[in-house]
């Protein structure tokens, strides 16, 4: 009888040890390195939903960086202005959605090295031979997306307000507005326009050089923790550039290499 009691005590003790081990493994899982990254989920071909999955050029670049650094990604989706607000308040580690490196933004954030190059580009209907560059937009109706950096770039080039700028809440349907002649031109990022024209097959064309050139990077809060993270990102970006990953991902989405400076 005593032997049975000792066996029961021993069995209970073993269960306790196993439970403790199980608890330790769970804690280790909870300590997994996680990055909270913002994206709109509506920015084709940078960060958008396809069959319920978040995909795109910026998404895949970020995934490649996270893999190198051993981080798990926690994607947070919101409108672009909301994302930048969440980054400012510390709710996000960074934003992966073609964030242009501007002097204004550098006052608030520290940016990584450049991983892509963008330009504010003009597109028109394919049979439009009247608009060839920025000067030809005077007196014309030009579409932009409300709050976008490209809208601001166009406004900065039109101090005398000679361009009739028509803003849209989102980029959805704007290409059709140009193709159907309801607006004379549309200004957006060169890389996204290349991808959209390829995808839709609409009778559109890019004209002139980009009216503003921009570099794209990852923004981080200005604190010690994120400064260290930024340097890790820089190392990973350099490796991805050197091993050809950045170029490969760019050509997948744009049929062009947007990871090198735009030729003027």
N, C-alpha and C positions, 0 to 999 in steps of 0.2 A: 504493500500500500504506500509506504514511504517512497519507494522507487518511482511509483506512478506520479506522486506529488512532485518529486524532483524533475521528472520528465516534463510535466505540465509547466513548471516554473521555467525550465530551460527553453521550452517551446515559446512561451510568452516573451522571454528575453530576446530570443532570436527574431521574433516578429517585430519587437521594438527597434532592434538594430536595423532591420530591413526598412522599416518605416522611416527611420532617421536618415538612412542612405538615400531613400527616395526623395525625402524633403530637401536634402543637399543638392541633388541633381536639378530639382525644380528651381532652386535659388540661382544655380548657375545659369539656367535658361533665362531667368529674369534679368540677369546681368549682361545679356547679349547686347552688343553695341548696336544702337538704333539711331538712324538719322531721320529727322522729320523734314521732309522735302515738299515744297509747295509747287503746284502746277494747276493750270486751268482745266485740263482735261478736254478742252474744246479748241486747242490751237493746232490745227493741222498744218504741217506734218511734224510739229515739235513735241506736243504732248496732247494726245487725243484718245478717245475711247474707240476701240474696234472689237466688236463681239464681246463687249463688257470688260475688256482688258485695256489698261492704260499702255499705250505704245507711242512711238515717235522718236525722232532723232535725239532730242534732248533727254528723253526718258532712257534710251539705250546707252547714251554717253554716261549718264548718271549711274546706271546699273553697272556699267563696266568699271567706273571709278570705285563704287561701293564694294564690288567684288575684290578689287585689288587691295582695298583698305580693310576688308573684313567686316563691313557694316551691313546691317539689314535696313532696308528702306521702308519708311512709313510715309506713304504718299498722302498729302492733304490737298484736296481739290477746292478751288474757290475762284472767283473772278480775280483778274490780275491785280486790281487796286487793293482788293482784300488780302491777297497774298503778301504784298509789300507791307501792308499794315501789320499782318501777323508776324512778319520777319522783324519789323521794328519793335514789336512788343515782346519778342522772345519766344513766341509760340512755334516758330519754325527755325531750323538750323540754316536753311538756304532755300532758294527758289530756282527751279530748273525749267525755264520757260522763255528762252531767248531774251534774257535780261541784258539790255545794252548798257555798256559801261559809260556813263555820262558824268560830267563834272558835278552836276546837281546830286546825283545818287552817291557819288564818292564822298560827299559831305556827311552822309549817314552810314554808309556801308564800306567795308573793305572788300575788294574784288579779287578773285583768282586771276591767274594768267588767262589770256584769251584762248577759247577753244573753238570759236567760230567767228566769222566776219559777216556783217550784214550791211545793207545799204538801203536807204529809202528810195524806192524805185517807182517809176511811172509805167503804167500799162494802159493801153488803149485798144479799141476794136481793131482787128487785123487790117481792115480796109481804110483805116483812118491815116491819111497822109499829111494832115494839117499839124499834128502835134509830134514834134521830134525831140524836144527838150523842155526844160523848165520854163524858158521865156515864152513858149507857145501856150502855156496854161492861162495866161492873162485873158480874162473875159470868158473863160470856160468854166464849166461845172465839174468839180473834181471831188470824188468820194474819198472819205477817210473813215477810220474807225475811232469812235469817241474815246478820248483819253489815251490813245496809243502814242508812242514816241514818234511814230511816223507822221501822225497828224500835227504834232508839235514842230517837227522838222519842216513840214511844208509851210506852216504858219510863220516860222522864222525866216523863210525865204520869200515871204509875201508881206513885207512891212506896210506897203501902200494899200493892202486889201483889194488887189485887182483880180484875185482869183475867187470864184464863187465856191467856197468849200462846203460840201454837203456831208454831214456826219451821220454815221450809222452806229447803232448800239453794238452790233457784232459784225463780223466779216461775212456771216452767212448771207448768201444771195447777192453780195455786192458785185461779184464777177458777172452775174447775169445782168445786173443793171448796166454795166459797161457794154457787154455783148449785145444787149437789146437797144443801146443808144439812149438810155434814159439819163446817163451821165457821160461826160466826154472822156473822163479818165479816172483812174483809181491809183492811189498812192499807198504802198505798203512795203514790207520787207522784201528785198530781192529774192532771197532764198525761198520764202513761203510762196511767192508768186510763181517762181519757176516750178515748184511742186504742184501748185493748184492748176496751172495751165496744162501741165502734163496729165494730171488726173482727170480733169473735166473735159478736155478736148475742145473747149470753147474757142471761138475764133478771136483770140486775143494775142497781143504781142507786147514785149518789153521795148521801150524806146529810151534813147539817151543813156547817159551814165547815171548812177545813183546820185541823187541831189545832196545826200549826206552819207558819209561812210561811218560805220560804227563797228566796235568790237564787242563781242558777247562773252560774258563770264558769269561766275557764280558769286552772288553777293553774300557777305557774312556780317554779322554784328561786330562792332568794334570792341571786343573784349579778349582777354587772354586765351580763354578756352577756344573761341572760334578763330583766333589768329593761328593757333596750332593746327586746327582742322583745315584752315585755308592752305597752309603750307603742305599738308598731306595731299590735298586736292591738286595742288600745283605739281607735285611729284608724279601723281598718277596721270594727270593730263599730259605731262611731258613724255611719259612712257607710252601712253596710248597714241600720241602723235608719232613717236619714233617707230613703233611696231606696225603702223599703218591702220590701226583700228579706227581712228577718227576719220580718215579718208574713206575707208570702206563703208562706215555708217553714213557718211555724207552722200556718197554716190548711191547708196541704197534708197535714200529718201528724195534726193534732189537731181540725180543724174549729173551731178556737178560737185566739185570739191569746195564747199563753203568754209572749210577749216583753214584756208590760206587767204591772204589779203586779196581783195578784189582788184583786178587790173583796170587801171584808169584808161 
